[in-house]
Amino acid sequence: MSLFSARQHLADATSVLVITGAGISAESGIPTFRGEGGLWKGFQAQDLATPQAFARDPKLVWEWYSWRRQICNEATPNAGHEALVHLEGRIERFLLTTQNVDGLHPRAGSRKLIEIHGCIDDARCTETGRVFPVEDGIWQDGVLLHPDGTQARPHILWFGENYWDGTLDVAHGFARKVDVCLVVGTSGMVYPPAALAVFAQRSGATLIEVNPRAGQVTPHADIWLQGPSGEVLPEIVG
Ligand code: OAD
């Protein structure tokens, strides 16, 4: 492990882009998607996380997201989330781009944050696109409605859907000029976030990865810190 080198790069940096995935919340008890015990081992994504699945059976889809929302709401941020809050506080130009919908980054205190796949605590009106907190909605036969009675869906990016306008543009614009790109707890199987890391590196950033196992980003990483983020991040964020 090049802990020392990673720590040094972060100590010298004035601009940092962080990209996180499900692995950063694993130590908070939230299941990841792939690998042993992953959500996509026990469930079929096409039955639950697509517009077609929602059109077919909105009640089933809401049931699944309500189950996940409960797990997320009962979890608490871990030392990895907290280390990133600390990093944000001392880096001049900072952006955290997360694929996670669990809300643990904002609950830990991250503010310069884009949740590119949405948030499990939010719903969206299917007609007007208005985003609102799930807890403000009205449940009717297992399906959530906007307070004005129109149908709502989870505010989550589903398979087959395009990223929302602007989200990736902001991240790309930022990635163009950063000293360090820190990638934490993602398999890199979902393409745009992994491509963002490589784009940042090609634009001049040092690419540091934190993950106990190798994934799609690892062959590109300048430094791979092979370990759990709850242990590694506090070590490198001085
Ligand atoms: P994955 O489940 O694909 O990958 C989780 C990653 O976390 C793996 O690389 C693990 O090795 C790593 N990991 C496990 N424990 C860890 C720990 N303690 N510390 C650090 N890393 C650890 O999850 P994502 O890459 O986030 O999309 O998946 C990307 C997207 O695919 C998700 O946002 C979701 C899913 O389909 C949508 O729902 C749109």
Residues whose N, C-alpha, C, O or C-beta is under 5 A from the ligand:
A	BS01	OAD	G21 A22 G23 I24 A26 E27 T32 F33 R34 Q99 N100 H117 L157 G185 T186 S187 G188 V190 V210 N211 P212 R213 G215 G227 P228 S229
